Amino acid sequence: MAEVRLREIRKSFGETAVLKGISTVIPDRAFVVIVGPSGCGKSTMLRLVAGLERADGGTISIGGRDVGHLEPGDRDIAMVFQNYALYPHMSVAENIGFGLSVRGLPRAEIRERVRRAAEILQIAHLLDRRPRQLSGGQRQRVAMGRAIVRNPKVFLFDEPLSNLDAKLRIVMRTEIKRLHRDLGATSIFVTHDQVEAMTLGDWLIVMNNGHIEQEGAPLDIYARPATAFVAAFIGSPPMNLLEGRVDGSGVEIEGAGRMDIAVPDGLPERAWLGIRPEHLEPCAESDAQLRIVADIVEPQGSETIVHGLFGSRPVVARLDGAARVRPGEALPMRLKPGSMHFFDLDSDRRIA
């Protein structure tokens, strides 16, 4: 059992409160991704679980055992860092097995564990090389191998892909997901990249300014963001948020114009209207609910991203890759049915 439980965790550095009473439960064998902007407290949260920092208050338990007083080596965790942290003078095999050597395990057992980890990660042919002879992706696999050989209850990943190029990041995402499936250990992965979060995690914890903004299954968070912050952070490109005045037959967007759309009952007079870029679709002029003047057009093959203006308000639309749009072109658009989101102007909380 490797459930990780945090209860009312607080952490400050000097007068700066980084974590403000965090509570969450990470189930046994789950792959949980903690995502949020820089400075939100996600890496600090991971370091507290690892024992690299000590909380100012609250409790942390792993597998039902309070670990708040334990050193990192006694918590039965393994951590993969952003910078790999490999020893340049050691071979790949020595790097992977170093922690086991420190613990005094027999050499034969170390060799066997290193061999199994290398085969899992497809780096068995690299065991005699030094880190300087490896690519970035190979170095990351070595760092992961060092974690695997410990057979930990919990894997901790601190933005391990941020130093890799875009193509290699996609490859390594697949490798990490396969690794979790094959090993079945509880995994906690920290990233600021929401695409990484959506594709890797079976549960997301979205953080903002030292607290948990929302947690849940990735597609549930995408479909029903709890706050305007989550709506704008989860999704690429991010959700369009337009301030407007609501009445029974539509929304008057400040600095843009009126959108004749069906709105839910009971909304306040003023609210944020949220529209995901992929929920805007071109239509005939007679069916238009808004008109966007294209400014920047980004053809990406499978899709075309259009950055434009609705009146004076910036709006982004994600269109089919076959769309041919010219800068300056006026595009009549409509919303896909059931795709609107409304948020309170003061609290940012979802209201419909």
QUICOR-V976078 format. One line per field, one symbol per residue. psi: psi as a letter, one per 40 degrees, with the letter a starting at -180 (. if undefined). Layout:
BEGIN
psi = ???
END
This chain:
BEGIN
psi = hfhhhhhfhihihbehhdhffhhihhiheihhhhiiiheeedddddddddeeihieiiihihfehhedeiideeefihhhidedfihdeiidddddedddddefiiddddddddddddddeffdeedeiideeiidddddddddddddeefidhhhhgfeeeeiiddddddddddddddddddeihhhhhiehdddddddiehihhihfeihdiiaiddddddghdiddddddhhhiiihhhhihhaeeahhhhecaihgihiiieiidiihhhhideehiiiideeheihhhhchhgheceihhhhahgbehhhhhhiidehhhihehhhhiiiihfeiihihddeeihe.
END
